[in-house]
Amino acid sequence: MKGTHIGELEELVLLMVGILYPEAYGVAVMDELEKQAGRSLNISAIHAVLTRLEEKGLLKSKMSSPTEERGGRRKRIFVLTAAGKRSLEETNELRNQLFNRIPPLALQFRLI
């Protein structure tokens, strides 16, 4: 398994895979990312991130059965692994810990 540090886009894609379970495939992830986060990416970028997350062991995939609506083609379906879930939990925990360390006064936006 490669390093498990993830960037913002990787975090968002992991979240979308979790949200779309059990139907997370490239186009669905791309559409959900735009819908939920307002991030518009092309399908090649989505596939690159999905592949990278799978190489890191944070996702796993399998091919679906062929469907009539896709002209008999199959989809590569992605699911979170235990390491992917743990990565999301750790990222969320770190963000919350750091946010909670901001002094309330710093969030009042008064001029110095």
N, C-alpha and C positions, 0 to 999 in steps of 0.2 A: 504494500500500500504506500502511495506517495504521501507527502506531507499533507496534513489535514487543515492547515490554515486556509481560511476562505475569505474572499473579498466580498464586497457589497453585492455585486451581480450574482456571484455564486450563492450567496445567502438567499437572495430573492428567488433564484431558480429552485433551490432546495425547498423553500417555502411553497412555491407553486406546485412542485411535485407532490408535496404532502397534501395540499388543498385539493388537487385533482385526483387523488387516489380513488379508485384503481385505474383511472383512464388518463394518466399523464404520459403524453407523447409530444414530440417536438412542436407541432402546430398548436396543440392545446396549451402547452406551457407558454408559447409566444403570445397567444391571445389572452390568456389569464394574466400574464405579466403586464400587458398593456391595460387591461381592464382594472386590475387591482392596484397597480403601482404607477400607471401612466408612463411606463417605459416601453418605447417602441424599438424593437430590434428585428433584424432580418433573421430568417430561419437558419442561415449558416452560423450566425453568432450563437443562437440558442443551442444548436447541435454541438458546437465547439464546447460550450459550457457543460452541457449534459455529459459529453464524453470525458471531459476533464474531471468532473465530479465522480463519474464511474471509475476512472483510473485511480482516484484518491480513495476509493472504497466507500464513498458516501451515498452512492446510488448503485442499484443493480438494475439490469434490464432483461427483457425477454421479448421475443417476437410474438405478436398476437396472431390469431387465426385470420386468414384472408377474409375480407368483407366485400360484399357486392357493391356497396356505395363507393368503394375505392378501386373498383375494377379488378377485384381479386388480389389486390396488393395487401401486404401486412403492415402493421405499425410496430415500432419499437416502443414498448411500454416501460416506463421507469417507475421504480419505487424506492423509498428511503431505506437504507440499511440501518442497523443499530448504531453504527458509527455516524451516519448522517443525522439521525435523531439526536445523538449526543452532541454533535457539532452545533446544531441549531440551539439546543438547550444551553450550551456553554456560551455561545455568542449572545443569546438573549440575557443570560445571567450577568455577563460582563457589562453589556450596555446598561442594564438596570442599576448595577452597582456603581458604575461611573456617573450615571445621571443623578443618582441619589447623593453623590458626594458634592454636587454643585451647591454652593451656599445659596439659600433662598434669596439673599440680597442680590446675588449675581443675575437672578432671573427677573429682576424688577425693571431693568432697562432704563435706569435713571442716568442722566449725564453726569460724568465725573467732574 
